[in-house]
């Protein structure tokens, strides 16, 4: 047993073993929700100081307990470098929590709006008030098991809500530890963690909540949305899709290939904004593939026993990706492997990068999100062909463009849809704390991050304050009994 896994197991044992399962978990969930609803109604909208204090408690918990959390993540993956988990899940979450803590006072200010004529001349005023929604359910995913819970939690707490967090059952040690830490460090009427499988997620998403945030696949996202519709609960869905990269003829091929290599090396390719499809000018495909192989091999000279390589989360996901590659090869695609020459056992969680060149359109790897250590390289002749191909697919969560041709870049940006874009890089725009992150169409709906995350989790309530005196419409002839001039006056107001 690795030192990381041993640390995780010892921490869980110290904290009391396993939580209840099945119907007990659902009962625990309903109890927590009832307690949060009661506390929410009793308190009313919390002050800025209360919101900042709640955010700080989450920050303090994460700072104090990051080592066992990182160990639990590593144990759940079988292997994930602690440096990466610290960077992605701990520091990524802290960035959102701290930014939100420092910004919430400004976000909470009433948003003044002009009153319309002629009321404005009578002293009327108006503003938009941002009200908490109640309890927000946050259903996270396994590939960033802490970040996909605590980053959106930052905006839920800033908005004055309470929250119930549901970690993925595919990372049971991390989920268990998060539940124990939350119970120890946080008030369960403010933030609670519930564990369990799909039955708990189904029960949670079927409750009359204030809002639901779900990160995961499109299929489950549709189920969450169906459940939410039973109670007309608004949802934020962070899904995925086949995010494309466009390598322009103006791009430096070696630099572009190097950045794709880094992206595919990150978390074993298991990120929702990773590049699935790389469009490369037809005459440069062989050069690009060679560069990609070389630069990936420089990152990982070996795979099978390399502690820097993040393993597939489980055998099913490993075999799923291999199945996509095998299907493409059977249909005539060329498959290159990096690093070359190493005999990696088929049952190893760590896998080399498989580069699938120009697979048949009907191949599974062209239809399904890869979410693993493989990438598709597609040759193109004109950028218009690339735009048509991107638009023929469901809108992706991310789009990438490499090159220096400003006119072509603008054409790609203006003629395509995606949740977000990084130019001359990959997976950088989701790190913007001050800008929204979210999908569009099949890649999701709604946002978190930035002020947009705060707005997403509040109800924008318009408040119009009319003059306190008598209704001036009596004097304007706008109330019954109507005089002869009322209709003529209304008609006279019609202008182009």
Secondary structure, DSSP 4 states (H G I P E B T S, - for coil): --HHHHHHHHHHHHTTSPPP-THHHHHHHHHHHHHHHHHHHHH-SPPHHHHHHHHHHHHHHHHHHHHHHHHHHHHHHS---HHHHIIIIIIHHHHHHHHHHHHHHHHHS-EEEPPPTTGGGGT-EEEEEEEE-SEEEEE--STTTTHHHHHHHHHHHHTT-EEEEE--TTSHHHHHHHHHHHHHHS-TTTEEEE--SHHHHHHHHTS--SEEEEES-HHHHHHHHHHHHTTT--EEEE-----EEEE-TTS-HHHHHHHHHHHHHGGGG--TTS--EEEEEGGGHHHHHHHHHHHHHHH-S--TT-TTSPPPSSHHHHHHHHHHHHHHHHTT-EEEEES-S----TT-S--PEEEEES--TTSGGGTS---SSEEEEEEES-HHHHHHHHHTSPPEEEEEEE-S-HHHHHHHHHH--EEEEEESSSS-GGG-TTS-B---GGGEE--BSHHHHHHHTEEEEEEEE--SSS-TTTTTT-SSSP-THHHHHHHHT---
